[in-house]
């Protein structure tokens, strides 16, 4: 723990609609249009919606099916391109590390920076405001136009609140001493520890704003939310946050485990426990728009020996049934001899989209529409799955491709043995659309384009 700061020396950066912004940078025809990135299959979940799509109600963690219902024709529904996002994120994180040795990435598009760890900074309000402006300019230039919102304050709490106040492309410095003036009028849901269930309980006792929360006693909040959570809410409502900026903390895995009152040996009972835990893990994955590749089963035997068994999938998943099936198989292999005292299911190797969804059987039926300058092929209604179309299974909406004669582009849609490609890149004008055979030998998947070079 560290002492409360006297200067606004914690910076929080949150890149604006990051995945969608990278897609719009790399795909000129999508600039200014609604773009939804995430799983494009039947059980897909939205990872990011562009601000144009948010205007229609599309949101992160919403089902892709719901986003399709809300967004107009011409909305691009794209599978994620992890390598493109990672490359852009790395550029941004490198800029942050030039400001301070203490940079704590919270995700690919979000990080905290301890400005006090570098003695070269002027930590006056004017000084950090100018630093924030320069950083935003450098990020936009280095990323080819991806913008970020910056908050700077005396704590992680106030920096994160600040970055959220004027999105997108915002800059808010919370001067020391003004924390409660900024915090108290805000909805209580702006505090990191207040999820939907806690918010509902708070609303029932008349707590709508952070100021309302601050008026409640510690005993009230402990009774409402438990000892640790209640004490945490009590402190946050008073802007008391002494968490340090810790470099390279990141979500590595999502897991759930149960300790049993008595040792269990019955495989049917244990499999039901696995199903329940896998469902909870999948729910947490989907809520944070993550998927994972490595399923791990943890078990502790009656004699307290602890074993872990794991299996890695070819593509990431966020599907509870898939996770449960693998965990059941791992339990069957490990055996239940002597009884189990603890069982846990986890998933690691996390990435920010469900590759499995990208290859879901959501192939288009019927002729593609005439091809105007909007993306319609990828927002057609989900038809019944087709079978025996292995060539098409290689292609998914948004994927980077190169044709040996026509050049570089991205997959616009697919169906009935064909793939539709728009030939353009980050440094070209909006490109032409061509429909090709799905097994065209001249068409290949390729790496993401580099926005920093021509061609």
C-alpha positions in Angstrom: 0.0 0.0 0.0 1.1 3.6 -0.6 0.2 6.9 1.0 -2.6 8.9 -0.6 -1.1 11.2 -3.2 -1.0 15.0 -3.0 -0.6 15.4 -6.8 -2.5 14.2 -9.8 0.1 11.7 -10.8 -1.8 8.6 -11.9 -2.8 8.5 -15.5 -5.4 6.2 -17.0 -5.7 5.6 -20.7 -8.7 4.0 -22.3 -8.5 3.6 -26.1 -11.9 4.5 -27.7 -13.9 1.5 -29.2 -10.5 0.0 -29.8 -11.2 -3.1 -31.9 -13.7 -1.3 -34.0 -11.3 1.7 -34.4 -8.6 -0.6 -35.7 -11.0 -2.2 -38.1 -12.1 1.3 -39.4 -8.4 2.3 -39.8 -7.5 -0.8 -41.8 -10.8 -0.9 -43.8 -11.4 2.6 -45.3 -14.9 1.7 -46.6 -16.0 1.2 -42.9 -15.0 4.7 -41.7 -18.0 6.5 -40.3 -20.1 3.4 -40.5 -21.5 1.2 -37.7 -19.0 -1.7 -37.0 -19.5 -4.5 -34.6 -16.5 -6.8 -33.7 -16.9 -10.2 -32.0 -18.2 -13.7 -32.5 -20.2 -13.8 -35.7 -21.8 -17.2 -35.2 -25.1 -18.1 -33.6 -23.9 -17.7 -30.0 -21.4 -14.9 -30.7 -20.9 -12.0 -28.3 -20.0 -8.4 -29.1 -16.5 -7.5 -28.1 -16.6 -3.9 -29.3 -19.1 -1.7 -31.1 -18.0 1.5 -32.9 -19.5 4.7 -31.7 -21.7 4.7 -34.9 -23.1 1.3 -33.8 -23.5 2.4 -30.2 -25.9 5.0 -31.4 -28.3 2.2 -32.3 -27.8 0.5 -28.9 -25.1 -2.1 -29.7 -22.9 -2.7 -26.6 -20.0 -4.9 -25.5 -21.0 -8.3 -24.0 -24.4 -8.1 -25.8 -25.2 -11.1 -28.0 -24.3 -10.6 -31.6 -27.9 -11.6 -32.5 -29.3 -8.8 -30.4 -26.8 -6.3 -32.0 -27.9 -7.5 -35.4 -31.6 -6.7 -34.5 -30.7 -3.2 -33.3 -28.3 -2.1 -36.0 -29.3 -1.0 -39.6 -28.5 -2.7 -42.8 -25.0 -1.7 -43.8 -23.6 -2.5 -40.4 -20.4 -4.6 -40.6 -20.3 -7.6 -38.3 -16.6 -8.7 -38.2 -14.7 -11.5 -36.5 -11.9 -10.2 -34.4 -8.3 -9.9 -35.7 -6.2 -10.5 -32.6 -2.9 -9.9 -34.2 -3.9 -6.5 -35.6 -5.1 -5.4 -32.2 -2.1 -6.7 -30.4 0.3 -4.9 -32.8 -1.5 -1.6 -32.3 -1.7 -2.1 -28.5 2.0 -2.8 -28.3 2.7 0.6 -30.0 0.5 2.4 -27.5 2.0 0.6 -24.5 5.6 1.5 -25.7 4.5 5.2 -25.7 3.3 4.8 -22.1 6.5 3.3 -21.0 8.4 6.3 -22.3 6.4 8.3 -19.7 7.2 6.0 -16.7 8.7 2.7 -15.8 5.5 1.9 -13.9 2.8 1.0 -16.5 0.0 -1.4 -15.6 -1.9 -2.7 -18.6 -5.4 -3.6 -17.5 -6.3 -5.0 -21.0 -5.1 -4.5 -24.6 -6.8 -1.1 -24.7 -6.4 0.2 -21.2 -3.6 1.0 -18.8 -2.5 2.9 -15.7 0.7 5.0 -15.6 2.4 6.2 -12.4 3.8 9.6 -13.5 5.5 10.2 -10.2 7.9 7.3 -10.9 9.7 9.5 -13.5 11.3 12.5 -11.9 11.2 14.5 -15.2 7.5 15.3 -15.1 5.9 18.6 -14.0 3.1 17.2 -11.8 1.2 20.5 -11.5 -2.4 20.5 -12.9 -1.2 22.5 -15.9 1.8 20.2 -16.3 -0.1 17.0 -16.4 -2.8 18.5 -18.6 -0.2 19.4 -21.2 1.4 15.9 -20.8 -2.0 14.3 -21.4 -2.5 16.4 -24.6 0.8 15.5 -26.0 0.2 11.8 -25.2 -3.1 11.8 -27.0 -1.5 13.4 -30.1 1.3 10.9 -30.1 -1.1 7.9 -29.8 -3.3 9.1 -32.7 -0.2 9.7 -34.9 1.5 6.4 -34.0 -1.6 4.3 -34.5 -2.9 5.8 -37.7 -5.8 7.6 -36.1 -6.9 5.4 -33.1 -7.9 7.8 -30.3 -7.8 7.4 -26.6 -9.4 9.1 -23.6 -7.1 10.1 -20.7 -7.9 10.7 -17.1 -5.3 11.9 -14.5 -5.9 12.1 -10.8 -4.5 11.3 -7.3 -5.5 7.6 -7.5 -6.4 4.9 -9.9 -10.0 5.4 -9.0 -10.0 9.1 -10.0 -7.9 8.6 -13.1 -10.3 5.9 -14.4 -13.3 8.0 -13.5 -11.7 10.9 -15.4 -11.0 8.9 -18.6 -14.6 7.9 -18.7 -16.1 11.4 -18.3 -15.5 12.8 -21.8 -15.3 9.8 -24.1 -14.4 9.5 -26.9 -11.1 11.4 -27.3 -11.4 13.0 -23.9 -8.9 14.5 -21.4 -10.0 15.1 -17.8 -7.6 16.1 -15.0 -9.1 15.9 -11.5 -7.2 18.5 -9.5 -6.1 17.3 -6.0 -8.8 18.3 -3.5 -11.7 18.2 -6.0 -12.2 14.4 -5.9 -15.5 14.4 -4.1 -16.9 17.3 -6.2 -16.3 15.1 -9.3 -17.2 11.8 -7.7 -20.4 12.4 -5.7 -22.8 13.5 -8.5 -21.9 10.4 -10.6 -24.2 7.3 -10.7 -23.0 4.7 -8.2 -22.5 2.3 -11.2 -19.4 4.3 -12.2 -17.5 2.7 -9.3 -15.5 -0.3 -10.3 -16.9 -2.5 -7.5 -20.6 -1.9 -8.3 -22.0 -4.5 -10.7 -25.6 -4.9 -11.7 -26.5 -7.0 -8.6 -24.9 -4.6 -6.1 -26.4 -1.6 -8.0 -29.9 -3.2 -7.7 -29.5 -3.7 -3.9 -28.2 -0.1 -3.5 -31.1 1.3 -5.6 -33.5 -0.5 -3.3 -32.2 1.4 -0.3 -32.3 4.7 -2.2 -28.6 4.9 -3.2 -28.4 6.2 -6.8 -25.3 8.4 -6.7 -21.8 8.1 -5.2 -22.8 10.9 -2.9 -25.8 8.8 -1.7 -23.4 6.0 -1.0 -21.0 8.3 1.0 -23.9 9.2 3.2 -24.3 5.6 4.3 -22.5 4.2 7.4 -19.9 1.5 7.1 -22.2 -0.8 9.1 -25.0 -0.3 6.5 -22.7 -1.1 3.6 -21.2 -4.2 5.3 -24.7 -5.5 6.0 -25.6 -4.9 2.4 -22.5 -6.2 0.6 -20.4 -8.2 3.1 -17.4 -7.2 5.1 -14.7 -6.8 2.4 -17.0 -5.4 -0.4 -18.8 -3.1 2.0 -15.6 -1.7 3.4 -14.3 -1.2 -0.2 -17.5 0.7 -1.3 -17.2 2.8 1.9 -13.7 3.8 1.0 -14.3 4.4 -2.7 -17.3 6.7 -2.0 -14.8 8.9 -0.1 -12.2 8.7 -2.9 -9.9 6.7 -0.7 -7.9 4.5 -3.0 -4.3 3.8 -2.3 -3.7 1.0 -4.8 -0.3 1.2 -6.4 0.3 1.0 -10.1 1.7 -2.5 -10.6 3.5 -3.2 -13.9 2.1 -5.9 -16.3 -0.8 -7.2 -14.2 -3.1 -8.9 -16.6 -6.0 -11.4 -16.6 -4.3 -14.7 -17.3 -7.2 -17.1 -16.6 -10.8 -17.5 -15.5 -11.6 -20.3 -13.1 -14.1 -21.5 -10.5 -13.6 -24.1 -7.8 -15.7 -25.7 -5.0 -14.6 -27.4 -1.8 -16.9 -30.2 -0.7 -18.1 -30.8 2.8 -17.4 -34.5 2.3 -15.2 -36.4 -0.1 -17.0 -37.2 -3.3 -16.4 -40.3 -5.4 -19.7 -40.5 -7.5 -18.7 -39.6 -11.1 -22.3 -38.5 -11.9 -22.3 -36.0 -9.0 -18.9 -34.7 -9.9 -19.8 -34.3 -13.6 -22.8 -32.2 -12.5 -20.4 -30.0 -10.5 -18.2 -29.7 -13.5 -21.1 -28.6 -15.7 -22.1 -26.0 -13.2 -18.6 -24.6 -12.8 -18.0 -24.6 -16.6 -21.2 -22.6 -17.1 -20.1 -20.0 -14.6 -16.6 -19.8 -16.2 -18.2 -19.4 -19.6 -20.5 -16.6 -18.2 -17.6 -14.7 -16.9 -15.7 -15.1 -20.2 -18.6 -13.8 -22.2 -19.2 -10.9 -19.8 -15.6 -9.7 -20.4 -15.6 -10.7 -24.1 -12.8 -13.2 -23.6 -12.3 -16.7 -24.9 -9.6 -19.2 -23.9 -7.8 -22.1 -25.4 -6.5 -24.2 -22.4 -9.0 -25.9 -20.2 -7.7 -27.0 -16.8 -9.2 -29.3 -14.2 -7.9 -29.0 -10.6 -8.7 -31.7 -8.1 -7.6 -32.3 -4.5 -7.9 -35.8 -3.2 -8.9 -37.0 0.2 -5.2 -37.0 1.3 -4.8 -33.3 0.2 -2.6 -34.1 -2.8 -3.6 -31.7 -5.5 -3.4 -32.4 -9.2 -4.1 -30.4 -12.3 -4.8 -31.7 -15.8 -5.2 -29.6 -18.9 -6.0 -29.7 -22.6 -5.4 -27.0 -25.2 -7.9 -26.5 -28.0 -7.0 -25.6 -31.6 -9.2 -22.3 -31.3 -10.3 -20.3 -28.3 -13.8 -20.9 -27.0 -16.3 -19.2 -24.6 -18.8 -22.1 -24.7 -19.6 -23.7 -21.4 -20.6 -27.0 -23.0 -17.2 -27.3 -24.7 -15.4 -26.4 -21.5 -17.5 -28.9 -19.5 -16.9 -31.8 -22.0 -13.2 -31.4 -21.8 -13.1 -31.1 -18.0 -15.3 -34.2 -17.8 -12.8 -36.1 -20.0 -9.9 -34.8 -17.8 -11.7 -36.0 -14.7 -12.3 -39.4 -16.2 -8.6 -39.7 -17.0 -7.5 -38.6 -13.6 -10.0 -40.8 -11.7 -11.8 -40.3 -8.4 -10.0 -42.9 -6.3 -10.4 -42.3 -2.6 -12.7 -39.4 -3.1 -12.3 -35.7 -4.0 -12.3 -32.8 -1.6 -12.0 -30.0 -4.1 -12.8 -29.6 -7.8 -12.0 -26.6 -10.0 -12.5 -25.8 -13.7 -10.5 -23.0 -15.4 -9.5 -21.7 -18.7 -6.4 -19.8 -19.7 -4.6 -18.7 -22.9 -7.2 -15.9 -23.1 -7.8 -13.8 -26.2 -10.5 -11.2 -26.9 -12.8 -13.0 -29.3 -14.2 -16.4 -29.9 -12.4 -17.9 -32.8 -14.8 -20.8 -32.6 -17.7 -18.5 -33.3 -16.0 -17.2 -36.4 -16.1 -20.7 -37.9 -19.7 -21.4 -36.8 -22.0 -22.7 -39.4 -23.5 -19.4 -40.3 -23.0 -19.6 -44.1 -25.1 -17.4 -46.3 -27.7 -19.0 -48.5 -28.9 -17.5 -51.8 -27.2 -15.1 -54.1 -25.2 -12.3 -52.6 -27.0 -9.0 -53.0 -25.7 -6.6 -55.7 -22.7 -5.0 -54.1 -23.3 -1.3 -53.2 -20.7 0.6 -51.1 -22.0 -0.9 -47.8 -21.4 -4.2 -46.0 -24.6 -6.2 -46.5 -23.2 -9.7 -47.1 -22.1 -10.1 -43.5 -25.3 -8.9 -41.9 -27.7 -11.2 -43.7 -30.1 -13.2 -41.4 -28.6 -16.3 -40.0 -29.9 -19.2 -42.1 -29.9 -22.9 -41.4 -26.4 -24.4 -41.5 -25.1 -25.9 -44.7 -22.7 -28.8 -44.8 -19.9 -30.1 -47.0 -18.5 -26.6 -47.9 -15.0 -27.0 -46.5 -13.5 -24.2 -48.8 -15.9 -21.6 -47.3 -15.0 -22.6 -43.8 -11.6 -21.0 -44.3 -13.1 -17.5 -44.6 -14.7 -15.3 -42.1 -16.0 -11.7 -42.2 -13.2 -9.2 -41.6 -10.3 -11.7 -42.3 -7.2 -10.3 -43.9 -6.5 -11.9 -47.3 -4.3 -11.4 -50.4 -5.0 -12.4 -54.0 -2.0 -13.0 -56.1 -3.4 -10.9 -58.9 -5.8 -8.5 -57.2 -3.7 -7.6 -54.1 -4.6 -7.3 -50.4 -8.1 -6.9 -49.0 -10.5 -8.4 -46.5 -13.4 -10.9 -46.5 -16.7 -9.0 -46.9 -19.0 -12.1 -47.0 -19.2 -15.7 -48.0 -21.8 -18.2 -49.2 -22.7 -20.9 -51.8 -19.1 -21.7 -52.6 -18.1 -18.1 -53.0 -16.2 -15.5 -51.0 -16.6 -11.8 -51.4 -13.5 -9.6 -50.9 -13.1 -5.9 -50.7 -9.7 -4.9 -51.9 -8.4 -2.0 -49.8 -6.1 -1.3 -46.9 -5.3 1.4 -44.3 -3.5 3.7 -46.8 -5.7 3.2 -49.8 -9.1 4.8 -50.8 -12.2 2.6 -50.3 -11.7 -0.4 -52.6 -13.6 -2.4 -55.1 -15.6 -5.6 -54.1 -15.1 -8.8 -56.0 -16.8 -12.2 -55.6 -14.5 -15.2 -56.1 -14.7 -18.9 -55.8 -14.2 -20.0 -52.2 -11.5 -22.4 -53.3 -9.7 -19.9 -55.6 -6.1 -21.1 -55.5 -4.8 -17.5 -55.8 -6.5 -16.3 -52.6 -4.8 -16.8 -49.3 -5.2 -15.7 -45.7 -2.5 -13.2 -44.7 -1.1 -11.1 -41.9 -2.8 -7.8 -40.9 -1.8 -4.8 -43.0 0.8 -2.4 -41.6 -0.8 1.1 -41.3 2.7 2.6 -41.1 3.8 1.6 -44.6 2.5 2.0 -48.1 1.2 -0.8 -50.3 
